């Protein structure tokens, strides 16, 4: 795995998430951001996930039109972090949310 892509193997299917991927919220989710923390519920089984400030901001920026690269660029203007660290962390974070069926991506 390099710093520009991550692989996920949910259900035995392998897909690649890259900075050019376009994430979108799963239609099986409901969410609300309160005091800078996103509360996400997977509706099919009521699994709940609470995100920290950066994760919540990424969640807010996911709109099904922006690439992960564009989201990371916006995050970099709002948080004090190195671009390569943000890119790596955003890829890992997105992969985790895809595995949890909270996000989908168009690669």
C-alpha positions in Angstrom: 0.0 0.0 0.0 1.4 3.4 -0.9 0.4 6.8 0.4 -2.0 7.4 -2.4 -4.2 4.4 -2.2 -5.6 1.8 0.2 -7.2 -1.5 -0.4 -10.2 -2.9 1.3 -11.5 -6.5 1.1 -15.0 -6.3 2.5 -16.9 -9.5 1.8 -14.0 -10.9 -0.2 -14.3 -8.1 -2.8 -11.1 -6.0 -3.3 -11.5 -2.4 -4.3 -9.0 0.4 -4.2 -9.5 3.7 -2.5 -7.3 6.5 -3.7 -7.1 10.2 -3.3 -9.1 10.4 -6.6 -11.9 8.3 -5.2 -15.2 10.1 -4.6 -16.7 9.1 -1.2 -20.4 9.4 -0.5 -22.5 8.6 2.6 -24.2 5.2 2.5 -27.9 5.5 2.0 -28.1 3.2 5.1 -26.9 5.9 7.4 -28.3 8.8 9.4 -26.0 11.4 11.0 -25.8 14.6 13.0 -22.9 16.7 14.0 -23.1 18.1 17.6 -20.4 20.2 19.1 -17.9 19.2 16.4 -18.5 15.4 16.7 -20.4 13.4 14.1 -22.8 10.7 15.4 -23.4 8.2 12.6 -26.0 5.4 12.8 -26.1 2.5 10.3 -29.8 2.1 10.1 -29.9 -1.6 9.1 -28.6 -2.7 12.5 -28.4 0.5 14.6 -24.6 0.4 14.8 -23.4 3.8 16.1 -20.1 5.5 15.4 -18.9 8.8 16.9 -16.1 10.7 15.1 -13.5 13.1 16.4 -13.2 16.6 15.1 -11.2 15.8 12.0 -13.2 12.7 11.2 -16.4 14.7 11.7 -15.2 17.4 9.3 -14.3 14.8 6.7 -17.8 13.4 7.1 -19.3 16.8 6.6 -17.3 17.4 3.5 -18.3 14.1 1.9 -20.9 15.0 -0.7 -20.6 12.5 -3.5 -19.0 15.1 -5.8 -15.7 15.9 -4.1 -12.7 13.6 -4.4 -10.8 12.6 -1.3 -8.0 14.7 -2.5 -10.2 17.8 -2.5 -11.5 16.9 0.9 -8.0 16.6 2.3 -7.0 19.9 0.7 -9.9 21.6 2.6 -9.0 19.8 5.8 -5.4 21.1 5.4 -6.6 24.7 5.4 -8.6 24.1 8.6 -6.2 21.9 10.7 -2.5 22.2 11.4 -1.1 19.0 9.9 1.3 17.9 7.2 -0.3 17.1 3.8 1.3 13.6 3.6 0.0 12.7 7.1 -3.5 14.0 6.2 -3.6 12.0 3.0 -2.5 8.8 4.7 -4.9 9.2 7.6 -7.8 10.2 5.3 -7.2 7.1 3.2 -7.2 4.8 6.3 -10.2 6.6 7.7 -12.2 6.2 4.5 -11.2 2.6 4.2 -12.5 2.0 7.7 -15.8 3.7 7.0 -16.2 1.7 3.8 -15.5 -1.5 5.7 -18.2 -0.5 8.2 -20.6 0.2 5.4 -21.0 3.9 6.4 -19.4 5.3 3.1 -19.2 4.1 -0.4 -16.6 5.2 -3.0 -16.4 5.7 -6.7 -12.8 4.9 -7.6 
